[in-house]
């Protein structure tokens, strides 16, 4: 069986590896010269991680017998089951589209030293420009924008973040978490301009509705859009991404999609959810490849767990936040907790803050926001709790381990404390 | 309503606080002069944690309006509902017994500088003796024995561990994990004598069936036994601990038990499980106090999650290991994975190893063993997975977050990898 994979990011690479492992003949056609690990970009820019260490070797694919073609696919012929790249045809039995996403730039006039950030080439350009830049503006205060700004600041640059919305990360976190993030950035010397609309970039200066901010370099980090041109041209059902079902099947037979280019639904309300993160790509790639090669795997909606950093402080969320609930018309109750990541007898114990949301009637957990040390695995725990429709009562009685160097005090596990706090709000 | 709590460790303290919060008049009668956090003992001994930092202030109780009595209970009159201590009677509507456990010492002749380890007084004695001791023998290779030995070694002492069983921690981990633990200790200069029966301790020398090991100080860390004398005398149903049901009710009306003195069942096979750990104490104390004060909380069996350290490397387990399965006659399949705690591009990334066990027929997760950085929260995640009867397929498709500084690479989450490994063993 011939499996052709278009795209070589996380979704494409994993899909190719899984399909190969399951016995298929696999061709991966990739536009990018190399597999650059995008989430490492901020740290490569600052020199904290060497560029080469953020590149995954292609031998990961080729040594497993995957045919790697560096080329751009121009057409898909769904009748003849052929993928065309630079005039060469590749026949497929099953096709997996993993074309990823591209950085979004709103229509505006742009001049000067202005960069978007997506692949390794972008990173190299930014690194090069940053050498001589003193004042750098980052437009867009999402996770990546914040990390890039933080890393540039650590390099000794003057850095500002310009954000259209009222808060940085407003689409990701509830207000109180956004404010903490903003405070941390301000305390570390980053200038923040929220509720500020960028009108144009003129000779690297950021012209906004609040005035002109001088800079000698600008990084645009406004978000990404699914790369769906090829899919549209091929006649696939495309919304904001390529529409897929729980098997990662598209609207056309024998064609699957996975990763940033695909649009799947939230586990909470069954509605489309933007989940353009690497782990979603990996999971969808695995599901697509398993089903494409005769297996049977269903993805029961996405919980969309994410984690990032603000000057060394981890932040993360999973499921729905309050804004999501309001938009979806879901009534909820909430629980808060503050704790430490170790026993309070440990001098290097660091704070953790947890907020949990539960659906009001069923008391089932639907979301979490966290900030502080060792929260990433706790985000995963809540992700599983959402997947398994865990109730408030069950979380409050969850068994957990304790050790002075490894966890909070036995009665200070923040997830349990937040569940208890929500429980109290009921009585 | 009068709630009397006997014992002021984790179970007793939490039970008192919860009962008080729920409106009861609460008296806590405690033998110990202070509330010493036992899991910190190894680190207090080495001076890594100051003694005072491992003592919880009694104001935690008294400032909340709990009547604290430092005294020993001699009798319980279940007819008159009276608890007697030093001739003073305390009337109860509901009684919560949380008498804890005591260090087990097998019958043998003992002379010299020999110590058991349980409370703060024991710690002080060991600290004092360790000042002049050069060669120290630790008898018993469980979690605490290993941590005490490691801390003493870090202080520059010559340290040996003498263990009756074939492996250190044999009752806790499967062979391959025990061997890793032993290797780590050996590499750090600790002398290990397994399969060695201690016959007596003579002038601080350890006389065994394999010969006499010279030492000038001995720490006995052979395990603990439930403190059940008072319960037996009172006529409660006692097995290895005070038998309780899912409400933490004992066999006698209006009397509850919680923590190390109580015996409750495993969530996996419903059979009694030794779970003398602080977090179990906290959970049971909470359940007992809630039910004693008119609430309704049921504990659905214990998963018994534990974590400890071997020279800075965390180790942990939850649920059943292979030995437990064999004893219980449970057929299982297993999955292994090795990963890192961060992206491989991070220079300080540390290894993680995960082993998962699933019940063969249902494919439901029943246990995990882990070693390496950031495993404690993953142990908790599997604890919840066990509680929620999560299957192999569900774990393999779990959503999780990824970030270079905070988690493994997107396709390297060890829990998911281990589930996939088990899945492969099925095909």
Contacts between the chains, C-beta under 8 A, distances in Angstrom:
chain1	res1	chain2	res2	distance
A	10	B	410	5.5
A	10	B	411	7.1
A	14	B	411	5.6
A	37	B	343	6.9
A	37	B	345	6.7
A	37	B	404	7.6
A	37	B	409	7.4
A	39	B	343	7.6
A	39	B	402	6.7
A	39	B	403	6.2
A	39	B	404	5.6
A	39	B	410	8.0
A	40	B	343	6.4
A	40	B	345	5.4
A	40	B	404	4.9
A	43	B	345	7.7
A	43	B	404	6.0
A	43	B	405	7.6
A	49	B	345	4.8
A	49	B	346	7.0
A	49	B	404	7.1
A	50	B	345	7.9
A	53	B	344	7.6
A	53	B	345	4.0
A	54	B	345	5.1
A	267	B	399	8.0
A	277	B	401	7.6
A	277	B	402	7.3
A	278	B	402	5.3
A	278	B	410	3.9
A	279	B	399	6.8
A	279	B	400	5.5
A	279	B	401	6.3
A	279	B	402	4.8
A	279	B	410	4.7
A	279	B	413	7.7
A	280	B	399	7.2
A	281	B	410	7.1
A	282	B	410	4.7
A	282	B	411	4.8
A	283	B	397	6.3
A	283	B	399	6.6
A	286	B	397	8.0
A	287	B	397	7.2
A	297	B	393	7.7
A	297	B	397	6.9
A	299	B	397	6.1
A	300	B	397	7.3
A	302	B	399	6.1
A	303	B	399	4.3
A	304	B	399	7.0
A	305	B	399	5.4
A	305	B	400	5.9
A	305	B	401	4.1
A	306	B	401	5.3
A	307	B	401	4.2
A	307	B	402	7.4
A	307	B	403	4.6
A	307	B	406	5.2
A	307	B	407	6.8
A	308	B	403	5.9
A	309	B	403	6.8
A	309	B	405	5.8
A	309	B	406	7.2
A	314	B	403	7.5
A	314	B	405	7.7
A	314	B	406	5.4
A	316	B	401	5.9
A	318	B	399	7.6
A	318	B	401	7.2
A	343	B	37	6.9
A	343	B	39	7.6
A	343	B	40	6.5
A	344	B	53	7.6
A	345	B	37	6.7
A	345	B	40	5.4
A	345	B	43	7.7
A	345	B	49	4.8
A	345	B	50	7.9
A	345	B	53	3.9
A	345	B	54	5.1
A	346	B	49	7.0
A	374	B	374	7.1
A	374	B	377	6.1
A	376	B	401	5.6
A	376	B	403	6.5
A	376	B	406	4.1
A	376	B	407	4.9
A	377	B	374	6.1
A	377	B	377	3.3
A	377	B	378	5.7
A	377	B	380	7.9
A	377	B	381	6.6
A	377	B	407	7.6
A	378	B	377	5.7
A	378	B	380	8.0
A	379	B	400	7.9
A	379	B	401	5.1
A	380	B	377	7.9
A	380	B	378	8.0
A	380	B	381	6.0
A	380	B	398	7.3
A	380	B	399	7.9
A	380	B	400	4.3
A	380	B	401	6.3
A	380	B	413	7.7
A	381	B	377	6.6
A	381	B	380	6.0
A	381	B	381	4.4
A	381	B	384	6.0
A	383	B	398	6.7
A	383	B	399	4.7
A	383	B	400	6.1
A	383	B	401	7.6
A	384	B	381	6.0
A	384	B	384	6.2
A	384	B	385	6.1
A	384	B	388	7.7
A	384	B	390	7.1
A	384	B	395	8.0
A	384	B	398	5.6
A	385	B	384	6.1
A	385	B	388	7.7
A	387	B	394	6.8
A	387	B	398	6.6
A	387	B	399	6.8
A	388	B	384	7.7
A	388	B	385	7.7
A	388	B	388	4.1
A	388	B	390	6.0
A	388	B	394	7.3
A	390	B	384	7.0
A	390	B	388	6.0
A	393	B	297	7.8
A	394	B	387	6.7
A	394	B	388	7.3
A	395	B	384	8.0
A	397	B	283	6.3
A	397	B	286	7.9
A	397	B	287	7.3
A	397	B	297	6.9
A	397	B	299	6.1
A	397	B	300	7.4
A	398	B	380	7.3
A	398	B	383	6.7
A	398	B	384	5.6
A	398	B	387	6.6
A	399	B	279	6.7
A	399	B	280	7.2
A	399	B	283	6.6
A	399	B	302	6.1
A	399	B	303	4.3
A	399	B	304	7.0
A	399	B	305	5.4
A	399	B	318	7.6
A	399	B	380	7.9
A	399	B	383	4.7
A	399	B	387	6.9
A	400	B	279	5.6
A	400	B	305	5.9
A	400	B	379	7.9
A	400	B	380	4.4
A	400	B	383	6.1
A	401	B	277	7.6
A	401	B	279	6.3
A	401	B	305	4.1
A	401	B	306	5.4
A	401	B	307	4.2
A	401	B	316	5.9
A	401	B	318	7.2
A	401	B	376	5.6
A	401	B	379	5.1
A	401	B	380	6.3
A	401	B	383	7.6
A	402	B	39	6.7
A	402	B	277	7.3
A	402	B	278	5.3
A	402	B	279	4.8
A	402	B	307	7.4
A	403	B	39	6.3
A	403	B	307	4.6
A	403	B	308	5.9
A	403	B	309	6.8
A	403	B	314	7.5
A	403	B	376	6.5
A	404	B	37	7.6
A	404	B	39	5.6
A	404	B	40	4.9
A	404	B	43	6.0
A	404	B	49	7.1
A	405	B	43	7.6
A	405	B	309	5.8
A	405	B	314	7.7
A	406	B	307	5.3
A	406	B	309	7.2
A	406	B	314	5.4
A	406	B	376	4.1
A	407	B	307	6.8
A	407	B	376	4.9
A	407	B	377	7.7
A	409	B	37	7.4
A	410	B	10	5.5
A	410	B	39	8.0
A	410	B	278	3.9
A	410	B	279	4.7
A	410	B	281	7.1
A	410	B	282	4.7
A	411	B	10	7.1
A	411	B	14	5.6
A	411	B	282	4.8
A	413	B	279	7.7
A	413	B	380	7.7
A	415	B	380	8.0
